[in-house]
Amino acid sequence: MIDFDTAVWTAVGSIPPGKVATYGSIAKLAGHPKRARAVGRILSKLPEDSTLPWHRVINAQGKLSFEVASPRYLTQKARLQEEGVYFTGTRINLTTYLIET
């Protein structure tokens, strides 16, 4: 059995370009559906040079979890837009972009 961190990394790595997953859906894919906050903590510890597509993980409201206009917010938004994910204001349409879990 793999540990939760590894299961989270595997789930995040499986999100295809142009799609997103919520923290809750990653927790579910990792086998612990009630640990969405833990997913955020795990991703916050990734090294700067990580190639894991952390930018594809958003909150359940279809928003980025960083403060609007902060450097991290702008980086995440730009990466998603480069993959063809469109925003309406500060939201992403989950019906269009959310992966199936």
Phi and psi in degrees as a GROMACS rama.xvg file:
@    title "Ramachandran Plot"
@    xaxis  label "Phi"
@    yaxis  label "Psi"
@TYPE xy
-86.9376  155.164  ILE-2
-76.9679  166.563  ASP-3
-62.1782  -41.8859  PHE-4
-56.8174  -48.5221  ASP-5
-63.3355  -39.6061  THR-6
-64.1163  -38.3336  ALA-7
-64.6596  -48.0668  VAL-8
-59.3136  -41.1235  TRP-9
-63.7602  -44.8659  THR-10
-63.8907  -44.6478  ALA-11
-63.2771  -41.0053  VAL-12
-64.3353  -18.9604  GLY-13
-89.1554  -4.74174  SER-14
-73.8452  120.498  ILE-15
-74.4109  155.296  PRO-16
-55.0728  141.347  PRO-17
84.3109  3.98826  GLY-18
-126.072  164.257  LYS-19
-133.861  164.662  VAL-20
-135.76  153.355  ALA-21
-89.7115  163.535  THR-22
-57.6028  -39.681  TYR-23
-65.3978  -39.9661  GLY-24
-69.5949  -32.5913  SER-25
-67.3309  -42.8374  ILE-26
-59.0803  -42.2824  ALA-27
-62.996  -46.6827  LYS-28
-61.9563  -31.285  LEU-29
-82.1633  0.167663  ALA-30
92.4724  7.39982  GLY-31
-136.84  76.9547  HIS-32
-60.189  -16.8041  PRO-33
-99.251  14.6982  LYS-34
-114.6  39.4945  ARG-35
-59.3656  -41.927  ALA-36
-63.3099  -35.5816  ARG-37
-64.5228  -33.9162  ALA-38
-59.4299  -45.725  VAL-39
-59.523  -42.1138  GLY-40
-64.4554  -41.5422  ARG-41
-62.8522  -45.7727  ILE-42
-67.4588  -30.523  LEU-43
-68.3149  -16.7185  SER-44
-95.2779  3.35757  LYS-45
-65.1804  142.554  LEU-46
-67.7508  154.281  PRO-47
-53.1017  -35.7339  GLU-48
-92.0615  13.8248  ASP-49
-62.0677  140.961  SER-50
-97.8437  1.34198  THR-51
-64.8063  134.366  LEU-52
-77.7434  60.2546  PRO-53
-56.2653  -28.3659  TRP-54
-66.1793  -13.4202  HIS-55
-87.1158  2.48738  ARG-56
-104.079  124.444  VAL-57
-131.885  175.673  ILE-58
-84.4064  172.021  ASN-59
-68.5325  -14.2444  ALA-60
-88.8087  1.34746  GLN-61
81.747  20.6378  GLY-62
-115.23  159.567  LYS-63
-77.919  147.414  LEU-64
-87.7224  -7.08068  SER-65
-84.4516  158.252  PHE-66
-61.3681  132.653  GLU-67
-54.4201  134.316  VAL-68
74.7599  2.83886  ALA-69
-72.5351  160.259  SER-70
-55.6806  -41.436  PRO-71
-67.2392  -40.4421  ARG-72
-59.3439  -49.4311  TYR-73
-63.6814  -37.8205  LEU-74
-64.4028  -48.1303  THR-75
-63.0178  -45.1567  GLN-76
-61.9935  -44.2144  LYS-77
-62.4708  -42.5426  ALA-78
-63.3828  -41.4083  ARG-79
-66.3312  -42.7054  LEU-80
-63.9191  -36.6222  GLN-81
-61.1991  -27.2141  GLU-82
-90.8034  2.52941  GLU-83
92.1958  12.9341  GLY-84
-85.687  123.69  VAL-85
-100.688  146.091  TYR-86
-109.132  144.65  PHE-87
-112.719  102.29  THR-88
67.2138  -118.112  GLY-89
-106.645  10.738  THR-90
-112.992  153.745  ARG-91
-110.698  136.331  ILE-92
-72.9028  107.533  ASN-93
-66.8558  -29.6513  LEU-94
-61.8116  -35.3802  THR-95
-84.754  -42.7479  THR-96
-108.314  -13.9786  TYR-97
-72.1126  133.409  LEU-98
-70.2858  157.461  ILE-99
-81.7133  136.495  GLU-100
